[in-house]
Amino acid sequence: MRVFTFLLFLTLVVSSIRLHAAPTTTTTLETSPLKGENDEYLGTLKASDFPVRKEYILNLALGYQSGNYLEREEWMQGPYLLVRLSSIKKDPLPVWDYEVSVNNEQFLGAGVGHRWYFAPDDRFVPYARLGGHAYLDTADGISGLIEIRRWRVHAGIGAGDTFTGEIGTGFSVTGPDLYAQFGYNFQF
């Protein structure tokens, strides 16, 4: 059996070498020299004729969130204002985003998120987003960052290119929350 396997291997190696070898060393393609004239289509274009490529998206959104934010044992609800910045230098659609939000209870939120697109060529651009957020009480200052109760993981789905909408839920040690937001994208 070992001899048969070795002979089969040797046959395949020798036949594949012979098949990949070039049959001749000459080519039959005719070449023509390039002309010294400008191209009729590209000769009249200048770099300033092309539109400036946008590199960032700034999303301003209004939302409504409900949930148990912190150590208080009550279910709070209220509106919030969100500013989200995304880079589109490498990809035509934003993938990573960074956000700052403030709600009616004077909690300042800071977060980062990642998006996965279902159909990037669709005009509605549907996506799923997963993000991590910290909510700080403005009275406590930056010392609230070390409290684990103030950290949340948000998961949501959204859609939109110019006008956007997103709904989702968040989870933390203190309990869940639900949110919905609608906004507008500014590209620059």
Solvent accessible surface area in square Angstrom, and as a share of the most:
residue,aa,sasa,rsa
1,M,184,0.82
2,R,213,0.78
3,V,107,0.62
4,F,128,0.53
5,T,74,0.43
6,F,122,0.51
7,L,95,0.47
8,L,91,0.45
9,F,123,0.51
10,L,80,0.40
11,T,83,0.48
12,L,108,0.53
13,V,52,0.30
14,V,89,0.51
15,S,40,0.26
16,S,46,0.30
17,I,116,0.59
18,R,178,0.65
19,L,132,0.66
20,H,158,0.70
21,A,65,0.50
22,A,83,0.64
23,P,131,0.83
24,T,91,0.53
25,T,141,0.82
26,T,110,0.64
27,T,102,0.59
28,T,132,0.77
29,L,144,0.72
30,E,171,0.77
31,T,130,0.75
32,S,94,0.60
33,P,124,0.78
34,L,177,0.88
35,K,165,0.70
36,G,89,0.86
37,E,137,0.62
38,N,130,0.66
39,D,77,0.40
40,E,137,0.61
41,Y,165,0.63
42,L,124,0.62
43,G,40,0.39
44,T,109,0.63
45,L,85,0.43
46,K,128,0.54
47,A,92,0.72
48,S,99,0.64
49,D,83,0.43
50,F,123,0.51
51,P,123,0.78
52,V,130,0.75
53,R,136,0.50
54,K,92,0.39
55,E,73,0.33
56,Y,68,0.26
57,I,9,0.04
58,L,51,0.25
59,N,7,0.03
60,L,70,0.35
61,A,3,0.02
62,L,124,0.62
63,G,9,0.09
64,Y,112,0.43
65,Q,6,0.03
66,S,15,0.09
67,G,0,0.00
68,N,21,0.11
69,Y,9,0.03
70,L,7,0.04
71,E,84,0.38
72,R,101,0.37
73,E,162,0.73
74,E,90,0.40
75,W,130,0.46
76,M,15,0.06
77,Q,98,0.44
78,G,6,0.06
79,P,75,0.47
80,Y,19,0.07
81,L,86,0.43
82,L,3,0.01
83,V,57,0.33
84,R,7,0.02
85,L,71,0.35
86,S,3,0.02
87,S,52,0.33
88,I,11,0.06
89,K,100,0.42
90,K,190,0.80
91,D,64,0.33
92,P,112,0.71
93,L,34,0.17
94,P,10,0.06
95,V,38,0.22
96,W,133,0.47
97,D,0,0.00
98,Y,122,0.47
99,E,15,0.07
100,V,81,0.47
101,S,11,0.07
102,V,56,0.32
103,N,13,0.06
104,N,78,0.40
105,E,67,0.30
106,Q,107,0.47
107,F,4,0.01
108,L,70,0.35
109,G,2,0.02
110,A,49,0.38
111,G,15,0.15
112,V,60,0.34
113,G,1,0.01
114,H,35,0.16
115,R,21,0.08
116,W,129,0.45
117,Y,45,0.17
118,F,133,0.55
119,A,39,0.30
120,P,76,0.48
121,D,145,0.75
122,D,58,0.30
123,R,193,0.71
124,F,117,0.49
125,V,12,0.07
126,P,32,0.20
127,Y,3,0.01
128,A,26,0.20
129,R,6,0.02
130,L,84,0.42
131,G,6,0.06
132,G,29,0.28
133,H,4,0.02
134,A,4,0.03
135,Y,18,0.07
136,L,22,0.11
137,D,38,0.20
138,T,78,0.45
139,A,95,0.73
140,D,66,0.34
141,G,36,0.34
142,I,134,0.68
143,S,67,0.43
144,G,1,0.01
145,L,62,0.31
146,I,156,0.79
147,E,53,0.24
148,I,121,0.61
149,R,93,0.34
150,R,8,0.03
151,W,109,0.38
152,R,6,0.02
153,V,80,0.46
154,H,11,0.05
155,A,40,0.31
156,G,9,0.08
157,I,98,0.50
158,G,11,0.11
159,A,39,0.30
160,G,16,0.15
161,D,67,0.35
162,T,62,0.36
163,F,151,0.63
164,T,20,0.12
165,G,18,0.17
166,E,5,0.02
167,I,94,0.48
168,G,18,0.17
169,T,36,0.21
170,G,0,0.00
171,F,113,0.47
172,S,29,0.18
173,V,108,0.62
174,T,27,0.15
175,G,17,0.16
176,P,65,0.41
177,D,0,0.00
178,L,108,0.54
179,Y,16,0.06
180,A,33,0.26
181,Q,8,0.04
182,F,140,0.58
183,G,14,0.13
184,Y,79,0.30
185,N,17,0.09
186,F,93,0.39
187,Q,82,0.37
188,F,118,0.49
